[in-house]
Amino acid sequence: MRGAALEMSCKTSIFLREAGLDCWAGEDVEYRARLSADLAQFLAHVEAVPFGSDGVGGNPFHWWRLHGEAFPTLRPLAMRIVLFPPSASGGVPSFNVFNRTLARL
């Protein structure tokens, strides 16, 4: 499993998943369940499909546009994240806006 060994700052992928669900869903149990189910389906899909066989050349934005309908709850969040500018100068303001948006949800 590609995602099983993921560690960031000594935090496992499971911890990061739970932290993301807490951040995005908060106390909304129904939304959290839908988001968690979409995430599980997405991870199963990613594991089953060989890398590069999706025809989008590794571009996450194009992948979500073409295949994201299968994950209706996860897709809007993923699209917001992949649209962040990769440069440091553009990324910080985008993440600040994203954090403020999440705080209002």
C-alpha positions in Angstrom: 0.0 0.0 0.0 1.5 3.3 -1.1 0.0 5.4 1.6 0.6 3.0 4.5 4.2 4.2 5.1 3.5 7.9 4.8 4.9 9.9 7.7 5.1 13.6 8.1 6.8 15.2 11.1 6.6 11.8 12.9 2.8 11.6 12.3 1.4 8.6 10.5 -1.1 8.8 7.6 -3.9 7.5 9.9 -3.3 10.4 12.3 -3.2 12.9 9.4 -6.4 11.4 8.0 -8.2 11.8 11.4 -6.9 15.3 11.8 -8.1 16.2 8.3 -11.5 14.8 9.0 -11.7 16.7 12.3 -10.7 19.9 10.5 -13.0 19.5 7.5 -16.1 17.9 9.1 -15.8 19.2 12.7 -18.9 18.1 14.6 -21.0 17.2 11.6 -21.2 13.4 12.0 -23.1 12.8 8.7 -20.6 14.9 6.6 -17.7 13.2 8.4 -19.1 9.7 7.5 -19.6 10.7 3.8 -16.1 12.2 3.6 -14.6 9.2 5.3 -16.3 6.8 2.9 -15.2 8.9 -0.1 -11.7 8.9 1.2 -11.7 5.1 1.7 -13.0 4.6 -1.8 -10.5 7.0 -3.3 -7.5 5.3 -1.5 -8.8 1.8 -2.7 -9.1 3.2 -6.2 -5.5 4.7 -6.1 -4.1 1.4 -4.9 -5.9 -0.6 -7.6 -4.9 1.5 -10.6 -1.3 1.5 -11.8 0.3 4.9 -11.6 0.2 6.8 -14.9 -2.6 4.6 -16.4 -5.2 7.3 -16.0 -4.2 9.2 -19.0 -3.7 12.6 -17.3 0.0 12.6 -17.1 0.2 12.9 -13.3 -1.7 16.2 -13.2 -3.9 16.0 -10.1 -6.2 18.8 -11.3 -7.0 17.0 -14.5 -7.4 13.7 -12.6 -10.0 15.2 -10.3 -11.8 16.9 -13.2 -12.0 13.6 -15.1 -12.5 11.1 -12.2 -13.7 13.1 -9.3 -17.4 12.5 -9.8 -17.0 9.1 -8.2 -16.0 10.9 -4.9 -18.7 13.6 -4.6 -17.8 14.7 -1.0 -14.1 14.6 -1.4 -13.9 16.2 -4.8 -14.5 19.9 -3.8 -11.9 19.7 -1.1 -9.4 18.0 -3.4 -10.0 20.6 -6.1 -9.4 23.5 -3.7 -6.1 21.9 -2.5 -4.7 21.1 -6.0 -5.5 24.6 -7.2 -3.1 26.2 -4.6 -0.2 27.9 -6.4 3.0 25.8 -5.9 5.2 28.9 -5.2 5.8 30.0 -1.7 4.7 33.6 -2.4 1.3 32.4 -3.8 0.8 29.4 -1.5 0.8 31.1 1.9 -2.1 33.5 1.1 -4.1 30.7 -0.5 -3.7 28.5 2.6 -4.7 31.4 4.8 -7.9 31.8 2.8 -8.5 28.1 2.8 -8.1 28.0 6.6 -10.5 30.9 7.0 -13.0 29.1 4.8 -12.7 25.9 6.8 -13.2 27.9 10.0 -16.5 29.1 8.7 -17.8 25.7 7.8 
